[in-house]
């Protein structure tokens, strides 16, 4: 599978996070992207703190870079100075640790029972057979004292027809009020995946 050909469609609310090459100027990118987000908010009648959005974008880009996805996106809703969700697209190819990577492999290796049973649906996307996994997982502690956050996730693993490996699309967020709207948004994004 030529992972460099993976593509998907997303709405205007998503900021595309950059790949952090050594010479990449993250600060300039974050400042410019924050200004664009603030302009969108203003057109929608909302105010924005450009400095807070820029700081949030930098942190998200650095965090996403630790996983090295093929693509990453942060969702900004009007009036909010921090992202409400992050989505990442990647490819998982067979190797010496997994000779066959299928939607079932994703279920076997990604599913968590941290907060009850996950919702697992076997679906068919235009690209091929897929799995859709909606689950809540335990996040990393943010402070020495206190509880771990609940991270809400929706993951897709699609095996393109005639290809070995999976294309994954994984979205995470914290606010339960976003469960239903993000489910619809991510279903649409998954339908748009092409190779």
C-alpha positions as MATLAB code, in Angstrom:
seq = 'XXXXXXXXXXXXXXXXXXXXXXXXXXXXXXXXXXXXXXXXXXXXXXXXXXXXXXXXXXXXXXXXXXXXXXXXXXXXXXXXXXXXXXXXXXXXXXXXXXXXXXXXXXXXXXXXXXXXXXXXXXXXXXXXXXXXXXXXXXXXXXXXXXXXXXXXXXXXXXXXXXXXXXXXXXXXXXXXXXXXXXXXXXXXXXXXXXX';
ca = [
       0.000    0.000    0.000;
       1.350    3.424   -0.936;
       0.418    5.339    2.225;
       1.502    8.644    0.661;
      -1.665    8.530   -1.488;
      -4.108    8.475    1.455;
      -6.532   11.384    1.337;
      -9.710   12.462    3.128;
     -12.129   15.377    3.179;
     -12.846   17.488    6.254;
     -14.945   20.539    7.104;
     -13.613   24.065    7.600;
     -13.541   23.747   11.389;
     -10.495   21.467   11.280;
      -6.965   22.896   11.369;
      -4.435   20.673    9.600;
      -1.535   20.034   11.992;
       1.914   20.126   10.373;
       4.622   17.497   10.141;
       7.416   18.826   12.342;
      10.554   18.655   10.228;
      13.677   20.061   11.947;
      13.586   23.308    9.933;
       9.826   23.835   10.369;
       8.919   27.137   12.074;
       6.189   25.935   14.436;
       5.699   29.325   16.107;
       5.072   31.164   12.826;
       2.733   28.437   11.608;
       0.744   28.423   14.881;
       0.430   32.226   14.908;
      -0.763   32.310   11.281;
      -3.210   29.413   11.757;
      -4.575   31.033   14.947;
      -5.224   34.265   13.027;
      -7.127   32.300   10.356;
      -9.219   30.593   13.044;
      -9.911   33.988   14.676;
     -11.038   35.380   11.292;
     -13.442   32.464   10.892;
     -14.786   33.056   14.412;
     -15.262   36.791   13.673;
     -17.215   35.958   10.504;
     -19.448   33.771   12.695;
     -19.910   36.582   15.256;
     -17.574   35.135   17.905;
     -14.412   36.456   19.545;
     -11.135   34.585   19.807;
      -7.964   34.853   21.868;
      -5.339   34.428   19.141;
      -2.526   33.880   21.661;
      -4.394   31.049   23.419;
      -5.308   29.384   20.129;
      -1.703   29.670   18.911;
      -0.422   28.129   22.153;
      -2.976   25.308   21.859;
      -2.008   24.634   18.229;
       1.693   24.400   19.152;
       0.960   21.933   21.953;
      -1.279   19.782   19.736;
       1.253   19.722   16.888;
       4.038   18.668   19.273;
       1.859   15.973   20.848;
       0.721   14.593   17.499;
       4.319   14.521   16.243;
       5.174   12.016   18.994;
       2.901    9.494   17.217;
       4.061   10.450   13.692;
       0.687   10.030   11.938;
       0.369   10.570    8.199;
      -2.059   13.408    8.906;
      -3.495   15.151   11.953;
      -6.310   17.635   12.432;
      -7.608   19.738   15.342;
     -11.256   20.834   15.502;
     -11.941   24.408   16.621;
     -15.543   25.442   17.277;
     -16.443   29.136   17.208;
     -15.894   30.939   20.480;
     -13.565   28.316   21.990;
      -9.850   29.005   22.375;
      -8.844   25.354   22.564;
      -9.458   22.466   20.227;
     -12.426   20.254   21.075;
     -11.146   17.171   19.203;
      -8.095   15.791   17.430;
      -8.209   13.328   14.532;
      -5.279   11.410   13.072;
      -5.035    9.306    9.930;
      -2.338    6.675    9.561;
      -1.486    3.366    7.919;
      -0.676    0.117    9.709;
       1.225   -2.280    7.474;
       2.131   -5.918    8.095;
       5.597   -6.506    9.566;
       7.456   -9.060   11.684;
       5.193   -8.349   14.684;
       1.931   -8.688   12.714;
       1.958  -10.672    9.498;
      -1.678   -9.847    8.766;
      -3.281   -6.500    9.591;
      -7.069   -6.552    9.171;
     -10.083   -4.848   10.753;
     -10.230   -7.789   13.206;
      -6.564   -7.202   14.085;
      -7.518   -3.627   15.012;
     -10.294   -4.898   17.281;
      -7.895   -7.362   18.918;
      -5.213   -4.718   19.530;
      -7.065   -1.440   20.087;
     -10.153   -2.270   22.114;
     -10.164   -1.267   25.766;
     -12.677   -2.088   28.474;
     -11.668    0.812   30.776;
     -15.259    2.075   30.989;
     -17.442   -0.819   29.965;
     -17.689   -2.615   26.659;
     -16.856   -0.629   23.528;
     -19.271   -0.348   20.632;
     -17.772   -2.312   17.729;
     -19.407   -2.210   14.305;
     -18.206   -3.987   11.201;
     -18.977   -1.703    8.290;
     -18.176   -1.262    4.633;
     -16.617    2.001    3.493;
     -16.098    2.983   -0.159;
     -12.433    1.991    0.276;
     -13.198   -1.501    1.617;
     -14.230   -3.551    4.676;
     -13.797   -1.687    7.944;
     -14.375   -1.625   11.662;
     -15.791    1.302   13.675;
     -14.903    1.329   17.381;
     -16.460    3.830   19.808;
     -15.004    3.613   23.316;
     -13.939    5.597   26.346;
     -10.411    5.117   27.659;
      -8.385    6.318   30.617;
      -6.081    9.212   29.781;
      -2.756   10.187   31.274;
      -2.721   12.034   34.592;
      -2.237   15.754   34.073;
      -1.209   16.482   37.669;
       0.480   14.564   40.453;
      -2.751   14.560   42.454;
      -6.125   14.042   40.885;
      -7.878   11.586   38.685;
      -7.113   10.513   35.150;
      -9.336   12.052   32.481;
     -11.779   10.035   30.426;
     -10.871   10.231   26.747;
     -13.655    9.532   24.302;
     -12.536    7.952   21.022;
     -13.962    6.911   17.701;
     -11.650    4.770   15.575;
     -11.950    3.388   12.082;
      -9.745    0.754   10.482;
     -10.357    0.153    6.784;
      -8.616   -2.400    4.608;
      -8.534   -1.075    1.040;
      -9.639   -3.652   -1.524;
      -6.656   -5.640   -2.795;
      -4.223   -4.104   -0.269;
      -2.413   -5.470    2.764;
      -2.698   -3.349    5.879;
      -5.132   -0.823    7.289;
      -5.803    2.844    7.007;
      -6.761    4.122   10.452;
      -8.717    7.235   11.355;
      -8.831    7.928   15.076;
     -10.562   10.864   16.760;
     -10.388   11.730   20.458;
     -12.173   14.305   22.606;
     -13.137   14.904   26.249;
     -16.601   16.483   26.346;
     -19.486   13.946   26.295;
     -21.803   16.511   24.698;
     -19.752   16.067   21.504;
     -20.309   12.295   21.264;
     -23.181   12.449   18.791;
     -22.044   15.356   16.581;
     -18.485   14.022   16.328;
     -19.822   10.576   15.501;
     -21.565   12.026   12.453;
     -18.596   14.179   11.459;
     -16.167   11.276   11.703;
     -18.513    8.911    9.847;
     -18.491   11.413    6.963;
     -14.699   11.748    7.083;
     -14.275    7.958    7.080;
     -16.570    7.700    4.039;
     -14.315   10.188    2.223;
     -11.065    8.221    2.693;
      -9.330    7.473   -0.602;
      -6.098    5.793   -1.614;
];
